[in-house]
Amino acid sequence: MSSPRRLPRSAVLAGLLSILAGCSPMLPERPPYGPTPAAPGRPEAALVGGLIDRPIDGATGSAVLRESTDLNRCVAELTAARVRFSPTPDRVDSAACGQVQAGLLGADMGTVARMNPGDVRMTCRLALAVSVWRRQSLEPAAREILGSDVVQIDHMGAYACRNVNNGAGSTRISAHAQAAALDVSGVRLRDGRRITLTADWRGDGPEARFLRRVRDDACRIFGTVLSPDYNAVHHDHLHLEATETRFCR
């Protein structure tokens, strides 16, 4: 008697696969790589980080107010744009002075310009407005008008428990008393030049045009902006106030 004929291994495997296919339900195809689509009837989650990288327009000021109403949402905007902001506990220093939804504004890792002094104590709303202004106005205006990058933003601070105009003839509390305003005195450029409000505001040269451009842009971002055009108290700085008020001069 002859020995039974042995089937090729490939034929055996093909037969087994055929039997398994007939006994098991067909597996669904693997979905393509990429984000999972939103469920029917559910809107996609809003993206964060877009405001700081969005060109300034007529809605920028309102967007700053809206995105900074909630501290977590405000911090998420800054974090997504690689801006370092460290929230600090709310505190009350007097009947009129204190800090709510505030923290330390550190470096913006998406730009080269750094604040001097660094780690400025301010509200998250002010930090968001400053970050928009820095990326969408200050830095591009310097490159366009002055032909150099801003590497340093010189300022006089944000939080100070005091009245408007440092108390000179006024009993009204300043926005600085709530860490809601920053006084910017000038910038330093990569090529070594220093641009200041004191020396360069007047005239029609490139330095003056640069300062007036960033002042005008700030008026579309911040609630109140005061410059040397406002009064003598502001001869050496731009007062940038992130509040719901609307005044620009």
C-alpha positions, 0 to 999 in steps of 0.5 A: 500500500502506498503512503498517503499523499501529503498536502503542501503547507500553503494549502493546509494554511489556506484551508484553515483560514477558510474554515475560521472565516466561515465560523467567525464574524468578520472584523471591522476595518481599522479606522484611518489614523487621525483625530476621532470625529465628533459624535453626531450632534456634539460640537467639536471642542474649541481649540485653545491657543489661537488668540495669541497667534491671531492677527489683531482685528476689531474683535480682539479686545472682546476676545481677550475679555471673553477668554480670560473670564475663567482663570483655567481657560485663560491659563490654557490659552497662554500654555497652548501658545507656550507662554509661561504663566504661574497662577498665585493664590488670590490675596487682599492687601487693603480695602482697595488693593489686591490680586484676583486671578493673578500670577507671574508672567514669565517668558514667551517661548514662542518669541525672542522678546523678554520682559525686563524685569522678568516674572511680572505679577499681573492678572491672567487677563493682562498677561493674555493681552500683553502676549497678544500685543507682543506677538501681533504688534510689537515684534512685527512692527519693529521688524517692519519699521525699525528693521530689527527684532525686539529682544527686551521689553522694558517696563515699570511694573504692573502691581502697585497699591496706589491711586491714579497718577500716583495720587497726584490730585486724584483719589481714584484707585488705579488699575495697578492696585489690582495688577490689571495694568502694565507700564511699558517704557521702551524696548531694546533691539537685537542690533543694540538700539534702545527705543524709549517713550521719553526720547523717541515719542515726538517727531516723525522718524521711524522710532516715533512711528513705531511707538505710535503704531504699537500704541494704536494696536494696543488700543484694539487689545486693551481696555484703556491705553494712555500715552504721552499724548494723554498727559505729562504723567505718561510722558515716559511710558504706555499705560496698558490696562486690561479692563472692560473700560474703553479709552485710548489716547 
